[in-house]
């Protein structure tokens, strides 16, 4: 995908991507990557390249139990199912910061 592939999603779809984990509203890396038109690995690379722009607690890695509870809650196959690492959750406040970071980023 490239920057022109940003997806416009309806409110219900976006709301289905928001979870409450550890008492915080979060979105998962692969959902954010999908919204912004990135492959998950490229999305994470952009975040890593700009990590200094975020607060220290802007994201956290899910535990295996948290992943399974999300998959069970969704009751469907998830894009997380085939990955070998646990996904990151991004806090609600920092999702807005992602917009500025990713808008300026380029896909390789």
C-alpha positions in Angstrom: 0.0 0.0 0.0 1.0 3.6 -0.3 -0.2 6.9 1.2 -2.9 7.1 -1.4 -4.4 3.9 0.0 -5.6 5.4 3.3 -8.9 3.7 4.0 -12.1 5.5 4.8 -14.0 3.4 7.3 -17.4 3.9 8.7 -18.0 4.7 12.4 -19.1 1.2 13.3 -15.9 -0.3 11.8 -13.7 2.1 13.6 -15.6 1.5 16.9 -15.0 -2.2 16.4 -11.3 -1.6 16.4 -11.3 0.1 19.8 -10.7 -2.0 22.9 -10.4 -1.3 26.6 -7.2 -3.0 27.8 -5.6 -2.3 31.2 -8.2 0.4 31.8 -7.3 2.4 28.7 -9.0 2.7 25.3 -6.6 1.5 22.7 -6.3 0.5 19.1 -4.0 -2.3 17.9 -1.1 -1.8 15.5 -2.5 -3.9 12.7 -5.8 -1.9 12.7 -4.0 1.4 12.7 -1.7 0.2 9.9 -4.8 -0.8 7.9 -6.4 2.6 8.5 -3.3 4.5 7.4 -2.6 2.3 4.4 0.6 0.6 5.7 1.7 -2.9 6.1 2.0 -3.6 9.8 5.8 -3.9 9.7 6.1 -0.6 7.8 3.7 1.1 10.3 5.9 -0.1 13.2 9.0 1.1 11.4 7.6 4.6 11.1 6.6 4.5 14.8 10.1 3.3 15.8 11.7 6.0 13.6 9.7 8.7 15.5 9.6 7.2 19.0 11.0 10.4 20.5 7.9 12.3 19.5 5.7 10.2 21.8 5.2 10.0 25.5 6.9 7.0 27.2 3.6 5.2 27.7 2.2 5.7 24.3 2.0 2.0 23.5 2.4 -1.3 25.2 2.7 -4.8 24.0 -0.2 -7.1 24.7 0.2 -10.3 26.7 -0.8 -13.6 25.2 -3.9 -13.7 27.5 -5.0 -10.2 26.3 -4.6 -11.3 22.7 -6.7 -14.4 23.2 -9.4 -12.4 25.1 -9.7 -10.0 22.1 -9.9 -12.9 19.6 -12.6 -14.6 21.7 -14.5 -11.3 22.1 -14.4 -10.7 18.3 -15.4 -14.4 17.8 -13.7 -14.4 14.4 -10.4 -14.9 12.7 -8.1 -12.1 13.3 -5.2 -10.7 11.3 -3.2 -11.2 14.4 -3.6 -15.0 14.1 -0.6 -15.7 11.9 2.0 -13.4 13.4 4.9 -14.5 15.6 5.0 -11.5 17.9 2.5 -10.0 20.3 0.9 -6.8 18.9 1.2 -3.4 20.4 -1.7 -1.4 21.6 -1.7 2.4 21.2 -3.4 4.6 23.7 -6.2 6.9 22.7 -4.2 10.1 23.3 -1.3 9.0 21.1 -3.4 7.9 18.2 -3.8 11.5 17.3 0.0 12.0 17.3 0.3 9.0 14.9 -1.7 11.0 12.3 1.0 13.7 12.2 3.9 11.2 12.2 2.4 9.0 9.5 1.2 11.8 7.3 4.8 13.0 7.0 6.3 9.5 6.6 6.9 7.8 3.4 6.5 4.2 2.4 9.5 2.3 1.3 
